[in-house]
Amino acid sequence: MKKYDYLIVGSGLFGAVFAHKAKLAGKSCLIIDKRNHKGGNIYCENVEGINVHKYGAHIFHTNDKFIWDFVNSFVEFNRYTNSPVANYNGEIYNLPFNMNTFNKLWGVITPKEAQEHIKNQIKELNIYNPSNLEEQALSLVGTDIFNKLIKEYTEKQWGRECKDLPAFIIKRLPVRFTYDNNYFNDKYQGIPIGGYNKLIDGLLEGIEIQLDTDYFSNREYFDSLAENTVFTGKIDEYYDFQYGKLSYRSLRFETEVLDNENYQGNAVVNYTSKNEPYTRIIEHKHFEFGTQSKTVVTKEYSLEASSNSEPYYPINDDENNELYRKYKKLADEEKNVIFGGRLAEYKYYDMHQVIGSALKKSRDIFGL
């Protein structure tokens, strides 16, 4: 008899939700995580009384009432609405692209005027079959929006010129002909009051967890502990990179405490010019409407993932998708291993999608 029913590798959202449901089903679980804290990328660090999103801004949003009620059963969410702004060489624009943006760009007031402006710019370009991201974006929003708010920002994000990126990356761009700065269309949106750690603590209550523990440092031993494994790490690493390594973009963060009550007046400011090397600045206190005398800001830099950096965003181009399919075929043949989450499924997931995936998997197994 093995000691546990489930070994769960990773304490992020997928692992935590699955463990919670497994416990409700009467199953014994051991979670291991190579980091020195639980919660994966949604972990918050308390600095000067401010919940700092250690691995970048995480704003919860969903249209699924069941998922919204599920997370609110562990922690109450506030009414935070994501309304980022873009800074292009000192010019401030509202995001997503809406009537406030168009008024600042062209002085237009009515939706009809804005539509005509964009339509005329697109018409002059004569792009009918976009062959790359640059042509795709231009054919959707025209030159002004592309040059100030998309081109240089995207090139910083991907580390490649827009004309060298595939068109499918930008299938559509959110363009609203209303004066609405709410970035998401989802019905439910907010930030946990007191930070995301409260959500993770609620999910993992009563579940055994070992931190600073790397699965790959003693894989044979950890596999011997449980009947089943839930793996939320990199799927290519699980299979010893036998077909090659999947590509990711990574992030680097520079966080500092400022003796300033309010640094930028907004939680998220995107820097869309190449004159700044960072992609955005996060001012964490605004996620929870903080009134502290100091503030904490984080500059976010995009970079190519390496063996020394955390993988954040899968690069779902044709080459990587084909490579993933090879690993997925191996995963599908496993009898007692479940792969879940952004890294194990090589898929860009929002938080509600990770939770939905874990809930579906646990429902299929436990009927809960």
Secondary structure, 3 states (H helix, E strand, C coil): CCCEEEEEECCCHHHHHHHHHHHHCCCCEEEECCCCCCCHHHCEEEECCEEEECCCCCCEEECCHHHHHHHHCCCCECCCCCCCEEEECCEEEECCECHHHHHHHHCCCCHHHHHHHHHHHHHHHCCCCCCCHHHHHHHHHHHHHHHHHHHHHHHHHHCCCHHHCCHHHCCCCCECCCCCCCCCCCCEEECECCCCHHHHHHHCCCCEEECCCCHHHCHHHHHCCEEEEEECCCHHHHCCCCCCCCCEEEEEEEEEEECCCCCCCCCEEEECCCCCCCCEEEEHHHHHCCCCCCEEEEEEEEEECCCCCCCCEECCCHHHHHHHHHHHHHHHCCCCEEECCCCCCCCCCCHHHHHHHHHHHHHHHHCC
